[in-house]
Amino acid sequence: MFPRIREITDAFGARLRVSIEAHPTGALVVFDRPDRTGYPRAVLDGYGAEVLCGYIIAARLALPNALPDEIVDGPFAARFSLAFEDKVAVAMVGKRGGDRFDLPAPFWDRLYAELCVIIAHARELTRRAAGRVH
């Protein structure tokens, strides 16, 4: 069943790969840009994925206005912000100074739907991991 990998492609051929991988604490959500050589990857736990899911919709509804940053803590801490530089994007930055990973607006709708499925899988993997610990 895992890892689970999905690719989202926009109308211009840009690609975003989203995968879920089993982890001792449950599950990790991994973001890659296979169309961009040397682009960093981003990793969130289930909590971070849930917050990102909500932030994507909040960003979509906020446009063209700004949106305050959102921060998730823990081992896979991150800061989400709405960026207006070259393209409108949700920017993810590791709270401890990691690389920035942009999620351009053309990916948002499909990514939101994909995250809804991923979050359910992550919860189940976390539930199973907790059962193994006890």
Phi and psi in radians as a Rosetta constraint file:
Dihedral C 1 N 2 CA 2 C 2 CIRCULARHARMONIC -2.230 0.35
Dihedral N 2 CA 2 C 2 N 3 CIRCULARHARMONIC 2.544 0.35
Dihedral C 2 N 3 CA 3 C 3 CIRCULARHARMONIC -1.305 0.35
Dihedral N 3 CA 3 C 3 N 4 CIRCULARHARMONIC 2.741 0.35
Dihedral C 3 N 4 CA 4 C 4 CIRCULARHARMONIC -2.017 0.35
Dihedral N 4 CA 4 C 4 N 5 CIRCULARHARMONIC 2.165 0.35
Dihedral C 4 N 5 CA 5 C 5 CIRCULARHARMONIC -2.209 0.35
Dihedral N 5 CA 5 C 5 N 6 CIRCULARHARMONIC 2.320 0.35
Dihedral C 5 N 6 CA 6 C 6 CIRCULARHARMONIC -2.334 0.35
Dihedral N 6 CA 6 C 6 N 7 CIRCULARHARMONIC 2.520 0.35
Dihedral C 6 N 7 CA 7 C 7 CIRCULARHARMONIC -2.029 0.35
Dihedral N 7 CA 7 C 7 N 8 CIRCULARHARMONIC 2.406 0.35
Dihedral C 7 N 8 CA 8 C 8 CIRCULARHARMONIC -1.988 0.35
Dihedral N 8 CA 8 C 8 N 9 CIRCULARHARMONIC 2.274 0.35
Dihedral C 8 N 9 CA 9 C 9 CIRCULARHARMONIC -2.115 0.35
Dihedral N 9 CA 9 C 9 N 10 CIRCULARHARMONIC 2.334 0.35
Dihedral C 9 N 10 CA 10 C 10 CIRCULARHARMONIC -1.564 0.35
Dihedral N 10 CA 10 C 10 N 11 CIRCULARHARMONIC 3.138 0.35
Dihedral C 10 N 11 CA 11 C 11 CIRCULARHARMONIC -1.126 0.35
Dihedral N 11 CA 11 C 11 N 12 CIRCULARHARMONIC -0.319 0.35
Dihedral C 11 N 12 CA 12 C 12 CIRCULARHARMONIC -1.787 0.35
Dihedral N 12 CA 12 C 12 N 13 CIRCULARHARMONIC 0.087 0.35
Dihedral C 12 N 13 CA 13 C 13 CIRCULARHARMONIC 1.615 0.35
Dihedral N 13 CA 13 C 13 N 14 CIRCULARHARMONIC 0.008 0.35
Dihedral C 13 N 14 CA 14 C 14 CIRCULARHARMONIC -1.166 0.35
Dihedral N 14 CA 14 C 14 N 15 CIRCULARHARMONIC 2.501 0.35
Dihedral C 14 N 15 CA 15 C 15 CIRCULARHARMONIC -2.201 0.35
Dihedral N 15 CA 15 C 15 N 16 CIRCULARHARMONIC 2.457 0.35
Dihedral C 15 N 16 CA 16 C 16 CIRCULARHARMONIC -2.218 0.35
Dihedral N 16 CA 16 C 16 N 17 CIRCULARHARMONIC 2.169 0.35
Dihedral C 16 N 17 CA 17 C 17 CIRCULARHARMONIC -1.823 0.35
Dihedral N 17 CA 17 C 17 N 18 CIRCULARHARMONIC 2.263 0.35
Dihedral C 17 N 18 CA 18 C 18 CIRCULARHARMONIC -2.163 0.35
Dihedral N 18 CA 18 C 18 N 19 CIRCULARHARMONIC 2.186 0.35
Dihedral C 18 N 19 CA 19 C 19 CIRCULARHARMONIC -2.320 0.35
Dihedral N 19 CA 19 C 19 N 20 CIRCULARHARMONIC 2.755 0.35
Dihedral C 19 N 20 CA 20 C 20 CIRCULARHARMONIC -2.100 0.35
Dihedral N 20 CA 20 C 20 N 21 CIRCULARHARMONIC 2.316 0.35
Dihedral C 20 N 21 CA 21 C 21 CIRCULARHARMONIC -2.206 0.35
Dihedral N 21 CA 21 C 21 N 22 CIRCULARHARMONIC 2.475 0.35
Dihedral C 21 N 22 CA 22 C 22 CIRCULARHARMONIC -1.137 0.35
Dihedral N 22 CA 22 C 22 N 23 CIRCULARHARMONIC 2.553 0.35
Dihedral C 22 N 23 CA 23 C 23 CIRCULARHARMONIC -2.509 0.35
Dihedral N 23 CA 23 C 23 N 24 CIRCULARHARMONIC 2.651 0.35
Dihedral C 23 N 24 CA 24 C 24 CIRCULARHARMONIC -0.932 0.35
Dihedral N 24 CA 24 C 24 N 25 CIRCULARHARMONIC -0.504 0.35
Dihedral C 24 N 25 CA 25 C 25 CIRCULARHARMONIC -1.613 0.35
Dihedral N 25 CA 25 C 25 N 26 CIRCULARHARMONIC -0.005 0.35
Dihedral C 25 N 26 CA 26 C 26 CIRCULARHARMONIC 2.502 0.35
Dihedral N 26 CA 26 C 26 N 27 CIRCULARHARMONIC -1.616 0.35
Dihedral C 26 N 27 CA 27 C 27 CIRCULARHARMONIC -2.658 0.35
Dihedral N 27 CA 27 C 27 N 28 CIRCULARHARMONIC 2.680 0.35
Dihedral C 27 N 28 CA 28 C 28 CIRCULARHARMONIC -2.150 0.35
Dihedral N 28 CA 28 C 28 N 29 CIRCULARHARMONIC 2.502 0.35
Dihedral C 28 N 29 CA 29 C 29 CIRCULARHARMONIC -1.840 0.35
Dihedral N 29 CA 29 C 29 N 30 CIRCULARHARMONIC 2.176 0.35
Dihedral C 29 N 30 CA 30 C 30 CIRCULARHARMONIC -2.006 0.35
Dihedral N 30 CA 30 C 30 N 31 CIRCULARHARMONIC 2.317 0.35
Dihedral C 30 N 31 CA 31 C 31 CIRCULARHARMONIC -1.993 0.35
Dihedral N 31 CA 31 C 31 N 32 CIRCULARHARMONIC 2.247 0.35
Dihedral C 31 N 32 CA 32 C 32 CIRCULARHARMONIC -2.316 0.35
Dihedral N 32 CA 32 C 32 N 33 CIRCULARHARMONIC 2.720 0.35
Dihedral C 32 N 33 CA 33 C 33 CIRCULARHARMONIC -2.069 0.35
Dihedral N 33 CA 33 C 33 N 34 CIRCULARHARMONIC 1.507 0.35
Dihedral C 33 N 34 CA 34 C 34 CIRCULARHARMONIC -1.135 0.35
Dihedral N 34 CA 34 C 34 N 35 CIRCULARHARMONIC -0.268 0.35
Dihedral C 34 N 35 CA 35 C 35 CIRCULARHARMONIC -1.489 0.35
Dihedral N 35 CA 35 C 35 N 36 CIRCULARHARMONIC -0.097 0.35
Dihedral C 35 N 36 CA 36 C 36 CIRCULARHARMONIC -2.192 0.35
Dihedral N 36 CA 36 C 36 N 37 CIRCULARHARMONIC 1.897 0.35
Dihedral C 36 N 37 CA 37 C 37 CIRCULARHARMONIC -1.095 0.35
Dihedral N 37 CA 37 C 37 N 38 CIRCULARHARMONIC 2.315 0.35
Dihedral C 37 N 38 CA 38 C 38 CIRCULARHARMONIC 1.328 0.35
Dihedral N 38 CA 38 C 38 N 39 CIRCULARHARMONIC 0.095 0.35
Dihedral C 38 N 39 CA 39 C 39 CIRCULARHARMONIC -1.245 0.35
Dihedral N 39 CA 39 C 39 N 40 CIRCULARHARMONIC 2.427 0.35
Dihedral C 39 N 40 CA 40 C 40 CIRCULARHARMONIC -1.180 0.35
Dihedral N 40 CA 40 C 40 N 41 CIRCULARHARMONIC 2.830 0.35
Dihedral C 40 N 41 CA 41 C 41 CIRCULARHARMONIC -1.870 0.35
Dihedral N 41 CA 41 C 41 N 42 CIRCULARHARMONIC 2.772 0.35
Dihedral C 41 N 42 CA 42 C 42 CIRCULARHARMONIC -2.151 0.35
Dihedral N 42 CA 42 C 42 N 43 CIRCULARHARMONIC 2.556 0.35
Dihedral C 42 N 43 CA 43 C 43 CIRCULARHARMONIC -2.318 0.35
Dihedral N 43 CA 43 C 43 N 44 CIRCULARHARMONIC 2.289 0.35
Dihedral C 43 N 44 CA 44 C 44 CIRCULARHARMONIC -2.224 0.35
Dihedral N 44 CA 44 C 44 N 45 CIRCULARHARMONIC 2.661 0.35
Dihedral C 44 N 45 CA 45 C 45 CIRCULARHARMONIC -1.545 0.35
Dihedral N 45 CA 45 C 45 N 46 CIRCULARHARMONIC -3.081 0.35
Dihedral C 45 N 46 CA 46 C 46 CIRCULARHARMONIC -1.031 0.35
Dihedral N 46 CA 46 C 46 N 47 CIRCULARHARMONIC -0.716 0.35
Dihedral C 46 N 47 CA 47 C 47 CIRCULARHARMONIC -1.040 0.35
Dihedral N 47 CA 47 C 47 N 48 CIRCULARHARMONIC -0.854 0.35
Dihedral C 47 N 48 CA 48 C 48 CIRCULARHARMONIC -1.084 0.35
Dihedral N 48 CA 48 C 48 N 49 CIRCULARHARMONIC -0.667 0.35
Dihedral C 48 N 49 CA 49 C 49 CIRCULARHARMONIC -1.123 0.35
Dihedral N 49 CA 49 C 49 N 50 CIRCULARHARMONIC -0.684 0.35
Dihedral C 49 N 50 CA 50 C 50 CIRCULARHARMONIC -1.133 0.35
Dihedral N 50 CA 50 C 50 N 51 CIRCULARHARMONIC -0.771 0.35
Dihedral C 50 N 51 CA 51 C 51 CIRCULARHARMONIC -1.143 0.35
Dihedral N 51 CA 51 C 51 N 52 CIRCULARHARMONIC -0.736 0.35
Dihedral C 51 N 52 CA 52 C 52 CIRCULARHARMONIC -1.039 0.35
Dihedral N 52 CA 52 C 52 N 53 CIRCULARHARMONIC -0.729 0.35
Dihedral C 52 N 53 CA 53 C 53 CIRCULARHARMONIC -0.988 0.35
Dihedral N 53 CA 53 C 53 N 54 CIRCULARHARMONIC -0.845 0.35
Dihedral C 53 N 54 CA 54 C 54 CIRCULARHARMONIC -1.158 0.35
Dihedral N 54 CA 54 C 54 N 55 CIRCULARHARMONIC -0.652 0.35
Dihedral C 54 N 55 CA 55 C 55 CIRCULARHARMONIC -1.163 0.35
Dihedral N 55 CA 55 C 55 N 56 CIRCULARHARMONIC -0.626 0.35
Dihedral C 55 N 56 CA 56 C 56 CIRCULARHARMONIC -1.050 0.35
Dihedral N 56 CA 56 C 56 N 57 CIRCULARHARMONIC -0.803 0.35
Dihedral C 56 N 57 CA 57 C 57 CIRCULARHARMONIC -1.184 0.35
Dihedral N 57 CA 57 C 57 N 58 CIRCULARHARMONIC -0.720 0.35
Dihedral C 57 N 58 CA 58 C 58 CIRCULARHARMONIC -1.050 0.35
Dihedral N 58 CA 58 C 58 N 59 CIRCULARHARMONIC -0.711 0.35
Dihedral C 58 N 59 CA 59 C 59 CIRCULARHARMONIC -1.127 0.35
Dihedral N 59 CA 59 C 59 N 60 CIRCULARHARMONIC -0.745 0.35
Dihedral C 59 N 60 CA 60 C 60 CIRCULARHARMONIC -1.064 0.35
Dihedral N 60 CA 60 C 60 N 61 CIRCULARHARMONIC -0.717 0.35
Dihedral C 60 N 61 CA 61 C 61 CIRCULARHARMONIC -1.333 0.35
Dihedral N 61 CA 61 C 61 N 62 CIRCULARHARMONIC -0.458 0.35
Dihedral C 61 N 62 CA 62 C 62 CIRCULARHARMONIC -1.339 0.35
Dihedral N 62 CA 62 C 62 N 63 CIRCULARHARMONIC -0.508 0.35
Dihedral C 62 N 63 CA 63 C 63 CIRCULARHARMONIC -0.968 0.35
Dihedral N 63 CA 63 C 63 N 64 CIRCULARHARMONIC 2.415 0.35
Dihedral C 63 N 64 CA 64 C 64 CIRCULARHARMONIC -1.587 0.35
Dihedral N 64 CA 64 C 64 N 65 CIRCULARHARMONIC 0.216 0.35
Dihedral C 64 N 65 CA 65 C 65 CIRCULARHARMONIC -1.515 0.35
Dihedral N 65 CA 65 C 65 N 66 CIRCULARHARMONIC 2.921 0.35
Dihedral C 65 N 66 CA 66 C 66 CIRCULARHARMONIC -1.295 0.35
Dihedral N 66 CA 66 C 66 N 67 CIRCULARHARMONIC 2.937 0.35
Dihedral C 66 N 67 CA 67 C 67 CIRCULARHARMONIC -2.475 0.35
Dihedral N 67 CA 67 C 67 N 68 CIRCULARHARMONIC 2.320 0.35
Dihedral C 67 N 68 CA 68 C 68 CIRCULARHARMONIC -1.067 0.35
Dihedral N 68 CA 68 C 68 N 69 CIRCULARHARMONIC 2.646 0.35
Dihedral C 68 N 69 CA 69 C 69 CIRCULARHARMONIC -1.133 0.35
Dihedral N 69 CA 69 C 69 N 70 CIRCULARHARMONIC 2.745 0.35
Dihedral C 69 N 70 CA 70 C 70 CIRCULARHARMONIC -2.206 0.35
Dihedral N 70 CA 70 C 70 N 71 CIRCULARHARMONIC 2.431 0.35
Dihedral C 70 N 71 CA 71 C 71 CIRCULARHARMONIC -2.151 0.35
Dihedral N 71 CA 71 C 71 N 72 CIRCULARHARMONIC 2.362 0.35
Dihedral C 71 N 72 CA 72 C 72 CIRCULARHARMONIC -2.006 0.35
Dihedral N 72 CA 72 C 72 N 73 CIRCULARHARMONIC 2.468 0.35
Dihedral C 72 N 73 CA 73 C 73 CIRCULARHARMONIC -1.866 0.35
Dihedral N 73 CA 73 C 73 N 74 CIRCULARHARMONIC 3.069 0.35
Dihedral C 73 N 74 CA 74 C 74 CIRCULARHARMONIC 1.935 0.35
Dihedral N 74 CA 74 C 74 N 75 CIRCULARHARMONIC -2.966 0.35
Dihedral C 74 N 75 CA 75 C 75 CIRCULARHARMONIC -1.102 0.35
Dihedral N 75 CA 75 C 75 N 76 CIRCULARHARMONIC -0.442 0.35
Dihedral C 75 N 76 CA 76 C 76 CIRCULARHARMONIC -2.062 0.35
Dihedral N 76 CA 76 C 76 N 77 CIRCULARHARMONIC 0.838 0.35
Dihedral C 76 N 77 CA 77 C 77 CIRCULARHARMONIC -1.076 0.35
Dihedral N 77 CA 77 C 77 N 78 CIRCULARHARMONIC 2.594 0.35
Dihedral C 77 N 78 CA 78 C 78 CIRCULARHARMONIC -2.726 0.35
Dihedral N 78 CA 78 C 78 N 79 CIRCULARHARMONIC 2.795 0.35
Dihedral C 78 N 79 CA 79 C 79 CIRCULARHARMONIC -2.075 0.35
Dihedral N 79 CA 79 C 79 N 80 CIRCULARHARMONIC 2.286 0.35
Dihedral C 79 N 80 CA 80 C 80 CIRCULARHARMONIC -1.896 0.35
Dihedral N 80 CA 80 C 80 N 81 CIRCULARHARMONIC 2.373 0.35
Dihedral C 80 N 81 CA 81 C 81 CIRCULARHARMONIC -2.514 0.35
Dihedral N 81 CA 81 C 81 N 82 CIRCULARHARMONIC 2.722 0.35
Dihedral C 81 N 82 CA 82 C 82 CIRCULARHARMONIC -1.622 0.35
Dihedral N 82 CA 82 C 82 N 83 CIRCULARHARMONIC 2.048 0.35
Dihedral C 82 N 83 CA 83 C 83 CIRCULARHARMONIC -1.848 0.35
Dihedral N 83 CA 83 C 83 N 84 CIRCULARHARMONIC 2.459 0.35
Dihedral C 83 N 84 CA 84 C 84 CIRCULARHARMONIC -2.103 0.35
Dihedral N 84 CA 84 C 84 N 85 CIRCULARHARMONIC 0.423 0.35
Dihedral C 84 N 85 CA 85 C 85 CIRCULARHARMONIC -1.217 0.35
Dihedral N 85 CA 85 C 85 N 86 CIRCULARHARMONIC -2.033 0.35
Dihedral C 85 N 86 CA 86 C 86 CIRCULARHARMONIC -1.025 0.35
Dihedral N 86 CA 86 C 86 N 87 CIRCULARHARMONIC -0.834 0.35
Dihedral C 86 N 87 CA 87 C 87 CIRCULARHARMONIC -2.360 0.35
Dihedral N 87 CA 87 C 87 N 88 CIRCULARHARMONIC 2.683 0.35
Dihedral C 87 N 88 CA 88 C 88 CIRCULARHARMONIC -1.214 0.35
Dihedral N 88 CA 88 C 88 N 89 CIRCULARHARMONIC 2.280 0.35
Dihedral C 88 N 89 CA 89 C 89 CIRCULARHARMONIC -2.695 0.35
Dihedral N 89 CA 89 C 89 N 90 CIRCULARHARMONIC 2.731 0.35
Dihedral C 89 N 90 CA 90 C 90 CIRCULARHARMONIC -1.578 0.35
Dihedral N 90 CA 90 C 90 N 91 CIRCULARHARMONIC 2.151 0.35
Dihedral C 90 N 91 CA 91 C 91 CIRCULARHARMONIC -1.730 0.35
Dihedral N 91 CA 91 C 91 N 92 CIRCULARHARMONIC 2.296 0.35
Dihedral C 91 N 92 CA 92 C 92 CIRCULARHARMONIC -1.933 0.35
Dihedral N 92 CA 92 C 92 N 93 CIRCULARHARMONIC 2.238 0.35
Dihedral C 92 N 93 CA 93 C 93 CIRCULARHARMONIC -2.299 0.35
Dihedral N 93 CA 93 C 93 N 94 CIRCULARHARMONIC 2.287 0.35
Dihedral C 93 N 94 CA 94 C 94 CIRCULARHARMONIC -1.019 0.35
Dihedral N 94 CA 94 C 94 N 95 CIRCULARHARMONIC 2.323 0.35
Dihedral C 94 N 95 CA 95 C 95 CIRCULARHARMONIC -1.048 0.35
Dihedral N 95 CA 95 C 95 N 96 CIRCULARHARMONIC -0.468 0.35
Dihedral C 95 N 96 CA 96 C 96 CIRCULARHARMONIC -1.608 0.35
Dihedral N 96 CA 96 C 96 N 97 CIRCULARHARMONIC 0.466 0.35
Dihedral C 96 N 97 CA 97 C 97 CIRCULARHARMONIC 1.508 0.35
Dihedral N 97 CA 97 C 97 N 98 CIRCULARHARMONIC 0.472 0.35
Dihedral C 97 N 98 CA 98 C 98 CIRCULARHARMONIC -1.246 0.35
Dihedral N 98 CA 98 C 98 N 99 CIRCULARHARMONIC 3.129 0.35
Dihedral C 98 N 99 CA 99 C 99 CIRCULARHARMONIC -1.198 0.35
Dihedral N 99 CA 99 C 99 N 100 CIRCULARHARMONIC 2.671 0.35
Dihedral C 99 N 100 CA 100 C 100 CIRCULARHARMONIC -1.467 0.35
Dihedral N 100 CA 100 C 100 N 101 CIRCULARHARMONIC 2.373 0.35
Dihedral C 100 N 101 CA 101 C 101 CIRCULARHARMONIC -2.158 0.35
Dihedral N 101 CA 101 C 101 N 102 CIRCULARHARMONIC 2.015 0.35
Dihedral C 101 N 102 CA 102 C 102 CIRCULARHARMONIC -1.621 0.35
Dihedral N 102 CA 102 C 102 N 103 CIRCULARHARMONIC 2.429 0.35
Dihedral C 102 N 103 CA 103 C 103 CIRCULARHARMONIC -2.004 0.35
Dihedral N 103 CA 103 C 103 N 104 CIRCULARHARMONIC 1.610 0.35
Dihedral C 103 N 104 CA 104 C 104 CIRCULARHARMONIC -1.051 0.35
Dihedral N 104 CA 104 C 104 N 105 CIRCULARHARMONIC 2.614 0.35
Dihedral C 104 N 105 CA 105 C 105 CIRCULARHARMONIC -0.908 0.35
Dihedral N 105 CA 105 C 105 N 106 CIRCULARHARMONIC -0.641 0.35
Dihedral C 105 N 106 CA 106 C 106 CIRCULARHARMONIC -1.056 0.35
Dihedral N 106 CA 106 C 106 N 107 CIRCULARHARMONIC -0.318 0.35
Dihedral C 106 N 107 CA 107 C 107 CIRCULARHARMONIC -1.531 0.35
Dihedral N 107 CA 107 C 107 N 108 CIRCULARHARMONIC -0.290 0.35
Dihedral C 107 N 108 CA 108 C 108 CIRCULARHARMONIC -0.987 0.35
Dihedral N 108 CA 108 C 108 N 109 CIRCULARHARMONIC -0.846 0.35
Dihedral C 108 N 109 CA 109 C 109 CIRCULARHARMONIC -1.097 0.35
Dihedral N 109 CA 109 C 109 N 110 CIRCULARHARMONIC -0.849 0.35
Dihedral C 109 N 110 CA 110 C 110 CIRCULARHARMONIC -1.214 0.35
Dihedral N 110 CA 110 C 110 N 111 CIRCULARHARMONIC -0.621 0.35
Dihedral C 110 N 111 CA 111 C 111 CIRCULARHARMONIC -1.142 0.35
Dihedral N 111 CA 111 C 111 N 112 CIRCULARHARMONIC -0.719 0.35
Dihedral C 111 N 112 CA 112 C 112 CIRCULARHARMONIC -0.998 0.35
Dihedral N 112 CA 112 C 112 N 113 CIRCULARHARMONIC -0.842 0.35
Dihedral C 112 N 113 CA 113 C 113 CIRCULARHARMONIC -1.089 0.35
Dihedral N 113 CA 113 C 113 N 114 CIRCULARHARMONIC -0.740 0.35
Dihedral C 113 N 114 CA 114 C 114 CIRCULARHARMONIC -1.124 0.35
Dihedral N 114 CA 114 C 114 N 115 CIRCULARHARMONIC -0.708 0.35
Dihedral C 114 N 115 CA 115 C 115 CIRCULARHARMONIC -1.122 0.35
Dihedral N 115 CA 115 C 115 N 116 CIRCULARHARMONIC -0.593 0.35
Dihedral C 115 N 116 CA 116 C 116 CIRCULARHARMONIC -1.035 0.35
Dihedral N 116 CA 116 C 116 N 117 CIRCULARHARMONIC -0.719 0.35
Dihedral C 116 N 117 CA 117 C 117 CIRCULARHARMONIC -1.244 0.35
Dihedral N 117 CA 117 C 117 N 118 CIRCULARHARMONIC -0.795 0.35
Dihedral C 117 N 118 CA 118 C 118 CIRCULARHARMONIC -1.046 0.35
Dihedral N 118 CA 118 C 118 N 119 CIRCULARHARMONIC -0.731 0.35
Dihedral C 118 N 119 CA 119 C 119 CIRCULARHARMONIC -1.074 0.35
Dihedral N 119 CA 119 C 119 N 120 CIRCULARHARMONIC -0.684 0.35
Dihedral C 119 N 120 CA 120 C 120 CIRCULARHARMONIC -1.102 0.35
Dihedral N 120 CA 120 C 120 N 121 CIRCULARHARMONIC -0.767 0.35
Dihedral C 120 N 121 CA 121 C 121 CIRCULARHARMONIC -1.104 0.35
Dihedral N 121 CA 121 C 121 N 122 CIRCULARHARMONIC -0.745 0.35
Dihedral C 121 N 122 CA 122 C 122 CIRCULARHARMONIC -1.081 0.35
Dihedral N 122 CA 122 C 122 N 123 CIRCULARHARMONIC -0.734 0.35
Dihedral C 122 N 123 CA 123 C 123 CIRCULARHARMONIC -1.058 0.35
Dihedral N 123 CA 123 C 123 N 124 CIRCULARHARMONIC -0.750 0.35
Dihedral C 123 N 124 CA 124 C 124 CIRCULARHARMONIC -1.165 0.35
Dihedral N 124 CA 124 C 124 N 125 CIRCULARHARMONIC -0.748 0.35
Dihedral C 124 N 125 CA 125 C 125 CIRCULARHARMONIC -1.106 0.35
Dihedral N 125 CA 125 C 125 N 126 CIRCULARHARMONIC -0.645 0.35
Dihedral C 125 N 126 CA 126 C 126 CIRCULARHARMONIC -1.166 0.35
Dihedral N 126 CA 126 C 126 N 127 CIRCULARHARMONIC -0.718 0.35
Dihedral C 126 N 127 CA 127 C 127 CIRCULARHARMONIC -1.070 0.35
Dihedral N 127 CA 127 C 127 N 128 CIRCULARHARMONIC -0.756 0.35
Dihedral C 127 N 128 CA 128 C 128 CIRCULARHARMONIC -1.149 0.35
Dihedral N 128 CA 128 C 128 N 129 CIRCULARHARMONIC -0.699 0.35
Dihedral C 128 N 129 CA 129 C 129 CIRCULARHARMONIC -1.111 0.35
Dihedral N 129 CA 129 C 129 N 130 CIRCULARHARMONIC -0.699 0.35
Dihedral C 129 N 130 CA 130 C 130 CIRCULARHARMONIC -1.129 0.35
Dihedral N 130 CA 130 C 130 N 131 CIRCULARHARMONIC -0.619 0.35
Dihedral C 130 N 131 CA 131 C 131 CIRCULARHARMONIC -1.154 0.35
Dihedral N 131 CA 131 C 131 N 132 CIRCULARHARMONIC -0.576 0.35
Dihedral C 131 N 132 CA 132 C 132 CIRCULARHARMONIC -1.287 0.35
Dihedral N 132 CA 132 C 132 N 133 CIRCULARHARMONIC -0.497 0.35
Dihedral C 132 N 133 CA 133 C 133 CIRCULARHARMONIC -1.291 0.35
Dihedral N 133 CA 133 C 133 N 134 CIRCULARHARMONIC -0.597 0.35
